Amino acid sequence: MAETPSGIDESATYIAAMSFEQALEELEGIVRQLEGGKGRLAEAISSYERGAKLKRHCETKLNEARAKVERISMAADGSLKIDPQPLD
């Protein structure tokens, strides 16, 4: 997917809608493809660019999950307590 005449990067929009697992699976496929060294240079560059976007998306999803986990703590009675305030 490429940038549209309106300047919207459709691939970035599509990636943003992906789950962590979907993005990671596609990223792993791109890595295997690039490691295989098959295909044209232009395709490899395009795949690398998409892989970089997928990597950033996965990192964002992991950071979001880490922030959620950090908000969870154990109360004195052993129950879980979730801090309603988001971390900065």
C-alpha positions, 0 to 999 in steps of 0.5 A: 500500500502506498501513500494516496494523493491526499497524503495518507499512508494507507499501510501505516493506517492498516498497520495501526489497526493490527494486533501485536500478534498479527504485526509480529507474524508479518514482521517475522515473515519479512525477516525470513524473506530478507534473510533468504536474499531472494527477490529484487532489490526494490522489493527488499527495500519496500519490505524493509520499510514495511518491516520497520513500521511493523517493528515500531507498531510492535514496540508501541503495543508492548509499551502499552501492555507494560504500562497496563501491567505496571498499574496492577498491584496486590492489595494487602488482602491479596486481591488485585488493585488497578491504579485508575491513573495512566502512567506518564 
